[in-house]
Amino acid sequence: MATEYIYVANVGNNSGDSGNVTVINGATNSPVTLTDPKAQHPCAVAVNPTTHKVYVANPGSNNVTVIEGAHTDERRKVCSVLFSDILVQIRNLRS
């Protein structure tokens, strides 16, 4: 399944705007803004085409936002994972 959605990290600023992610429907050009309350200054996006998960790096809060990309409406889930938790999981995979 090819995605028809475009994910854009909006980094925000130092004046209180911690940033968000804009999801654009490529077929209709309709934007939706997703905000993770635990994320600060999102700057990079990666998509796993197999699981339909979207990962957003948030250096301001040292975490990664995970978006359930398979959902195309308000059921789209957003959660945060700490960078340190990801490193522990990678180390465990290498063992």
C-alpha positions in Angstrom: 0.0 0.0 0.0 1.6 3.3 -1.1 1.0 6.2 1.2 -0.9 9.1 -0.2 -0.1 11.2 2.9 2.8 13.6 3.3 4.3 14.2 6.8 6.0 17.5 7.5 7.8 18.3 10.7 7.2 21.9 11.8 10.1 22.7 14.2 8.4 25.6 16.0 10.4 28.4 17.6 11.8 29.6 20.9 8.8 31.8 21.7 6.5 29.1 23.1 5.7 27.2 19.9 7.1 23.7 20.4 6.2 22.6 16.9 3.9 20.0 15.4 3.5 17.7 12.4 1.3 18.5 9.4 -0.2 15.6 7.6 -1.2 16.4 4.0 -3.6 14.2 2.0 -1.8 14.0 -1.3 -5.0 13.3 -3.2 -6.9 16.3 -1.9 -4.1 18.6 -0.6 -6.1 18.8 2.7 -3.8 19.4 5.8 -4.3 18.1 9.3 -2.1 19.2 12.2 -1.0 16.6 14.8 0.4 17.8 18.1 2.2 15.5 20.5 2.1 17.3 23.9 5.4 15.6 24.9 7.3 16.7 21.8 9.4 19.8 21.3 10.9 21.0 18.0 10.2 18.0 15.6 12.8 18.1 12.9 12.9 14.8 10.9 10.3 12.2 9.7 10.8 8.6 8.7 8.1 6.2 7.5 8.1 2.4 7.8 6.0 1.2 4.8 5.5 -2.2 6.2 4.0 -1.2 9.6 2.6 2.2 8.4 4.2 3.8 11.4 5.7 7.3 11.1 8.6 8.3 13.3 9.3 12.0 14.1 12.6 13.0 15.9 12.1 15.6 18.6 15.5 16.9 19.7 14.0 19.5 22.0 12.4 16.9 24.2 14.8 14.0 23.5 12.1 11.7 22.3 10.5 10.2 19.1 6.8 10.7 18.3 5.3 7.5 16.8 2.2 8.1 14.6 -0.1 5.2 13.5 -0.1 6.1 9.8 -2.6 3.4 8.9 -5.4 5.5 10.4 -6.5 8.4 8.2 -8.8 10.2 10.5 -9.1 11.2 14.2 -8.2 7.6 15.2 -4.6 8.4 14.2 -2.7 7.7 17.4 0.3 9.7 18.6 2.7 8.7 21.3 6.2 9.5 22.5 9.2 7.2 23.1 12.4 8.4 24.8 15.6 8.3 22.8 17.2 6.4 25.7 14.5 3.7 25.5 15.2 3.3 21.8 18.9 2.9 22.4 18.3 0.2 25.0 16.1 -1.7 22.5 18.8 -1.4 19.7 21.5 -2.6 22.1 19.3 -5.6 23.1 18.8 -6.5 19.4 22.5 -6.5 18.9 23.1 -8.9 21.8 
